[in-house]
């Protein structure tokens, strides 16, 4: 456990930063940007409200994030033809390229993990990881972390 803690500290509690591919990607986009781009890559086009819900972000935070992505030329924001009050967003070609690059990096990391573990170890790892996630979710759902449960901090670059 001490080695795991040491490893997390080295990565600034951001273990993905230990992968050079991620660090290179983060020179152009933040992790929040990547999460939004990947979600749009999966769903092609969505409303701001739907994307905020899928990412677990307040709409105001997603609005700032989407404006930044729009300025970078990664997404397009446009009004629905059916209801002009609704703002839809989708990836531009440039955004699609960044999302595909991020997906490729993540896939590569998963492949490296798979190669490092035997089939039994992978099963055990996934079982333990899901158990840990569930335990952490239960603490939040039981009110132990109630005041922080609805807050999602992301870095906003202007």
C-alpha positions as CSV (number, residue, x, y, z in Angstrom):
1,X,0.0,0.0,0.0
2,X,2.9,2.3,0.8
3,X,4.3,1.8,-2.8
4,X,0.9,2.6,-4.3
5,X,0.8,5.8,-2.2
6,X,4.3,6.7,-3.2
7,X,3.4,6.2,-6.9
8,X,0.3,8.4,-6.6
9,X,2.4,11.1,-4.9
10,X,5.0,11.0,-7.7
11,X,2.1,11.6,-10.2
12,X,0.6,14.4,-8.1
13,X,-2.3,12.1,-7.4
14,X,-2.8,12.0,-11.1
15,X,-1.4,8.6,-12.2
16,X,-2.2,9.1,-15.9
17,X,0.4,11.9,-16.0
18,X,3.0,9.2,-15.6
19,X,2.3,8.2,-19.2
20,X,4.2,10.4,-21.7
21,X,1.4,10.1,-24.2
22,X,-1.1,11.7,-21.8
23,X,1.3,14.5,-20.9
24,X,1.7,15.3,-24.6
25,X,-2.0,15.4,-25.1
26,X,-2.5,17.6,-22.1
27,X,-0.3,20.3,-23.8
28,X,-3.3,21.1,-26.0
29,X,-6.4,20.0,-24.0
30,X,-7.2,19.5,-20.4
31,X,-8.6,16.2,-18.9
32,X,-12.0,17.8,-18.7
33,X,-11.8,18.7,-22.4
34,X,-10.8,15.1,-23.2
35,X,-13.7,13.7,-21.2
36,X,-16.2,16.0,-23.1
37,X,-14.6,15.2,-26.5
38,X,-14.7,11.4,-25.8
39,X,-18.3,11.6,-24.7
40,X,-19.2,13.6,-27.9
41,X,-17.2,11.0,-29.9
42,X,-19.4,8.3,-28.5
43,X,-22.7,10.2,-28.9
44,X,-21.9,12.2,-32.0
45,X,-24.3,15.1,-31.2
46,X,-26.1,16.0,-28.0
47,X,-27.6,18.8,-26.1
48,X,-25.7,20.8,-23.5
49,X,-27.9,19.5,-20.7
50,X,-27.5,15.8,-21.8
51,X,-23.7,16.2,-22.0
52,X,-23.6,17.9,-18.6
53,X,-25.6,15.0,-17.1
54,X,-23.4,12.3,-18.8
55,X,-20.2,14.0,-17.5
56,X,-21.7,14.7,-14.0
57,X,-21.1,18.4,-14.4
58,X,-23.3,21.4,-13.6
59,X,-24.6,23.1,-16.8
60,X,-22.7,26.3,-16.0
61,X,-19.4,24.4,-15.9
62,X,-20.1,22.7,-19.2
63,X,-21.0,26.0,-20.7
64,X,-17.6,27.4,-19.9
65,X,-15.9,24.2,-21.1
66,X,-17.8,24.2,-24.3
67,X,-17.0,27.8,-25.0
68,X,-13.3,27.0,-24.6
69,X,-13.6,23.9,-26.9
70,X,-15.5,26.1,-29.4
71,X,-12.7,28.7,-29.4
72,X,-10.1,25.9,-29.9
73,X,-12.1,24.8,-32.9
74,X,-12.8,21.3,-31.4
75,X,-16.6,21.5,-31.3
76,X,-19.5,23.3,-32.9
77,X,-22.3,24.8,-30.9
78,X,-25.5,25.4,-32.8
79,X,-29.3,25.8,-32.2
80,X,-31.7,23.0,-32.8
81,X,-33.9,23.4,-35.9
82,X,-36.8,21.9,-34.0
83,X,-36.5,24.2,-30.9
84,X,-34.3,27.2,-31.1
85,X,-33.9,27.3,-27.3
86,X,-31.9,24.1,-27.4
87,X,-28.2,24.3,-28.1
88,X,-26.6,21.2,-29.6
89,X,-23.0,20.4,-29.8
90,X,-20.9,18.1,-32.0
91,X,-17.2,17.6,-32.8
92,X,-15.5,19.3,-35.6
93,X,-13.0,17.4,-37.7
94,X,-10.2,18.7,-35.5
95,X,-12.2,17.7,-32.4
96,X,-12.8,14.2,-33.9
97,X,-9.0,13.9,-34.4
98,X,-8.2,14.8,-30.8
99,X,-10.9,12.4,-29.5
100,X,-9.6,9.6,-31.6
101,X,-6.0,10.3,-30.4
102,X,-7.2,10.3,-26.8
103,X,-9.1,7.1,-27.3
104,X,-6.1,5.5,-28.9
105,X,-3.9,6.5,-26.0
106,X,-6.3,5.1,-23.5
107,X,-6.7,1.9,-25.5
108,X,-2.9,1.6,-25.5
109,X,-2.7,1.9,-21.7
110,X,-5.4,-0.8,-21.4
111,X,-3.4,-3.1,-23.7
112,X,-0.3,-2.5,-21.6
113,X,-2.2,-3.4,-18.4
114,X,-3.6,-6.5,-20.1
115,X,-0.2,-7.7,-21.2
116,X,1.2,-7.2,-17.7
117,X,-1.5,-9.3,-16.0
118,X,-2.5,-12.9,-16.5
119,X,-6.2,-13.6,-17.2
120,X,-6.7,-14.6,-13.6
121,X,-5.0,-11.4,-12.4
122,X,-7.1,-9.3,-14.8
123,X,-10.2,-10.8,-13.4
124,X,-9.1,-10.2,-9.9
125,X,-7.9,-6.6,-10.7
126,X,-11.3,-5.8,-12.3
127,X,-13.2,-7.3,-9.4
128,X,-11.2,-5.4,-6.8
129,X,-11.3,-2.1,-8.8
130,X,-15.1,-2.3,-9.1
131,X,-15.4,-3.2,-5.4
132,X,-13.3,-0.1,-4.5
133,X,-15.4,2.1,-6.8
134,X,-18.6,0.8,-5.2
135,X,-17.2,1.3,-1.7
136,X,-16.3,4.9,-2.5
137,X,-19.7,5.5,-4.1
138,X,-21.4,4.2,-1.0
139,X,-19.5,6.6,1.2
140,X,-20.8,9.5,-1.0
141,X,-24.3,8.1,-1.2
142,X,-24.5,7.6,2.6
143,X,-23.8,11.3,3.1
144,X,-20.2,10.9,4.4
145,X,-19.1,13.2,1.6
146,X,-22.4,15.0,1.2
147,X,-21.1,18.5,0.9
148,X,-18.7,17.6,-1.9
149,X,-20.9,15.1,-3.7
150,X,-22.3,17.5,-6.2
151,X,-19.1,19.6,-6.7
152,X,-16.9,18.8,-9.7
153,X,-13.8,20.9,-10.0
154,X,-12.3,21.3,-13.4
155,X,-9.5,23.6,-14.6
156,X,-10.8,26.3,-16.9
157,X,-8.4,27.8,-19.4
158,X,-9.4,31.0,-21.1
